[in-house]
């Protein structure tokens, strides 16, 4: 018995639809073969009869009635198999010559052609005969025909073969549809089973593949890649939550301690003002952290892509560099700017400004006195490239991917002010603008490049 799930499957319905379409095609093809074969055999019979009537009419016109009777008797004598039928009668339909005992009964259609069933006096079996009636001068009636019993048998054999062929096509198509549906259901059940296990909390579960490289394997690979990405995102959210809790605890504790100390004894107005200013500074730091997290989340979700306009990257880089040049000079850093003119990219101006500001802020913060910072903007054929290079300590190659994560900070920078979100925001901005973010050695120092895609042609 066929399982209910199999009967309800879209695969079986699709197989039945394909089988019906294929069966209809086979039926049309077999019908064409039958009509072509039967039609050819019928035309051949009619042409033979027409040729005989034409020949006998010529014999009558040349030899007369006596000669025609002699010719008909000669042909009947030569036709041992009795496949030909002849009958010549006078105007009263009295037989004069031929192998028919009487004038056959038929319905005159005006064309002279008719089919009749005659009794075989030797085999006592009915014979199917195709005949044509012809009126000779002198009011003599001539009938010439051919025995088509063998042709009818051949047509019946062809018809039987076509019916069995169609039935076999339907049966094989149905069996093939069932087997295909079972196979596809089995593969889908594997995916459904793994999905249910994942839904119940087994996040390490993955959909197995067979190594065939077919559509199901590609689907399983894509789903597994999606699950891996979801796990990474969940781990990232968990890590971010832990980092937020850790990084917020310090400022909140300092705010609480400062307020408690200010309440412990009566202070002067200046002391209260100092405590309040310190509290406001701590709160501002917290707000900056939350604003950075919100900006990163908006960039990664693509929400800010709707604000894209044509951004003058040359002017933007010049404005941001101008803001940080005094800070670099205060720290005794050489500050170089080389910008290609007229470079524009589609993007979010505020986010690009913030990303470049973060890069310059890090460069100024970590480059020791006497070092150098360089801001360059090029426009090669591969697309605009905005880079910030410094001569600071740099970042080891093995840590360059880590520093792009939220709240990620190297041990060497633990005591440096900052939230660990600067490069995370740069990475989010690069992703939003489909730009490649490259962290490379500057020998010494670090070179960070934002390589934008080329403008569409």
JONOR-V927186 format. One line per field, one symbol per residue. psi: psi as a letter, one per 30 degrees, with the letter a starting at -180 (. if undefined). burial: b if it has 16 or more other ideal C-beta (glycine too) atoms within 10 Angstrom, else e. A space follows every 50 residues. Layout:
psi->???
burial->???
This chain:
psi->kkkeeeefkfeeeeeeeeeeeeeeeeeeeeeeeeeeeeeeeeeeeeeeee eeeeeeeeeefefaeeeeeeeeeeeeefiefgfkkkkklafggkkellgk flklkljjffffklkljlkjfefhkkkkkklkkkjlkghkkkkklkjgee eeeeeeeeeeeeeeeeeeeeeeeeeeeeeeeeeeeeeeeeeeeeeeeefg fiffklkllfgfgaeeeeeeeeeeeeeeeeeeeeeeeeeeeeeeeeffee eeeeeeeeeeeffflklleeeeeeeeeeeeeeeeeeeeeeeeeeeeeeef fgfgffgkljkjeeeeeeeeeeefeeeeeeghkkjkkjkklgkklkajee eeeeeeeeeeeeeeefklkfakkkkkjlilfflkjkkkklhafakkefgf eefflkgkklefgegkklfgfefeeeeeeeeeghlkjkjlkfilakkkkj jlllkk.
burial->eeeeeeeebebbeebeeebeeebeebeeebeeeeeeebeebeeebeeebe ebbeebeebbeeeebeebbebbeebbeeeeeeebbbbbbeeeeeeebbbb eeebeeeeeeeeebebebeeeeeeeebbbbbbbbebeeebbbbbbbbbbe bbeebeebeeebeeebeebbeebeeebbeebbebbebeebeeebeeebee eeeebbbebeeeeeebbeebeebbeebeeeeeeeeeeeebeebbeebeee beeebeebeeebeeeeeeeeeeeebeeebeebeebbeebeebbebbebbb eeebeeeeeebebbebbeebbeebbebbeebebebeeebbeebbbebbbe bbbbbbbbbbebbbbbbeeebbbbbbbbbeeebbbbbbbbbbebbeeeeb eebbbbbbbeeebeeeebbbbbbbbbbbbbebbebebebeebeebbbbbb bbeeeee
